[in-house]
Amino acid sequence: MREATQTEVRRAFDSGMPGLRPPRSVIVIGAGLAGLAVAYELAARDCEVTVLEADTRPGGRAYTLRAPFADGLHAEAGAMTLTPHCHYAMHYLRELGVETETADLLDTTFSYFARGRFFTPGPEAVAAAGLALHPHEEKLGVAGMIERYVTAVSDSLQPDLSAPDWEATELLAPYDRRSVHQVLTDRGASQAAIDLMEPMFLEMRGGDLKTASALSWLRHEASPHSLSNADPRWAKVKGGTDRFPQAFAERLKSRIRYRRPVVRVEQDEERARVTYLDHGSLQTMEAERVIVTVPFSAIRHIDFTDAGLSDAKHDAMRRVKYSSVVRVYLQMRRQFWPQRNASFSTDLAIRWIRDATPQLPGPRKIMECLMTGWRARAVSVMTEEERQNFVLTELDRMLPGARDHFETGASVCWDERPYAEGAYILPERGHSALLPVIRRPEGRVHFAGDHAGFEPNGGSMTFALESAARTVLELGLTGTP
């Protein structure tokens, strides 16, 4: 069966997928946004669908922290930003009646802290910062560097790079064999310039530029989802991102079974079977089809020995890498820094600091520290108390008074989160060859999730939902055996 293209999936989705004939019974593994959307669409078509979720809540990496903060403060531990081009996310938000408001990443007061001083991204400030830039870079400023080292490369790869139904064409393929760091240095970028540009790359942060696929990065940077292309319509879920999966879950209710981690999937010519834990006992459930939405970072906990998966699928499961991310949240008695909606990229170990509550009323505030890559893995080993103390010590060097204003805190180490074991997909060199393999159904077993989308970069709610639409269409085209 030929896979539907990205354009075909969107066209079918927008038309309501008429004439779809889903199987009579389906088991969905995982209640992240992809699993919830699959179940929502199937339930609307009278399919007997059951969602098995290992955690106690829906949403997966759409996760809002509300404790231990005071005064109704909350912070996002995972997905947090929506663009007007998040087609599938915006569709479901409207349909489920979930409100949005202006994104925190808009209208920030952004600056750098390096070599013990603050400076802005403009040419004069960058030139005066004393960094080891090439002479021509001192005149560019950060925006000029991105234009020279990123945008110019993207422009040279058009129209292939931004094609709706894109693939690794002869023009693009060489960039999937090269790392982001290689492309930047080949264009003449100094390491200091790369360090200045890196905070703008969002999903490619964290010292992994030497392994990440340049093609995947360029595809994202040329898209409307790139921070460089942000516009005033960028949004977030009002009241917390977790309200989005909760709205799905409210519609599905008893179809979702929480605290039911799946440990085995098998299939034969007639049925698929799933074995899961139910309060200390092993239970088995059968259905015509199974949808696996578990991130490949955590899929090793499920036994597929008798699922008949191809060697290529097993290889993809082993090869896909996820970014290590730690987010630490510090509740402050009041805002003691002068900048409104502050955001700082630093040369300290804590890397990125921002006001995580710019739109919430004071006087209390939450400062967020985000670390990725090897720094995140190092901090993950610490205890919660050690982690908060480490961040406070570093933060005090940049913003004196941090420790004096600190009240309480929390952190999320995504590598250590059960059933996730990583933040979002980090496509390494050669990732374009894995994409169709990851998406491909294997008999009665289908795959969804942001890692199983058409786009090479995960971490997006809309990409997860697009994968759900593709999977539902796939099931309907497969039909009832």
Order of alpha helices (4+ residues) and beta strands (2+ residues): alpha-beta-alpha-beta-beta-beta-alpha-beta-beta-beta-alpha-alpha-alpha-alpha-alpha-alpha-alpha-beta-alpha-beta-beta-beta-beta-beta-alpha-beta-beta-beta-beta-alpha-alpha-alpha-beta-alpha-beta-alpha
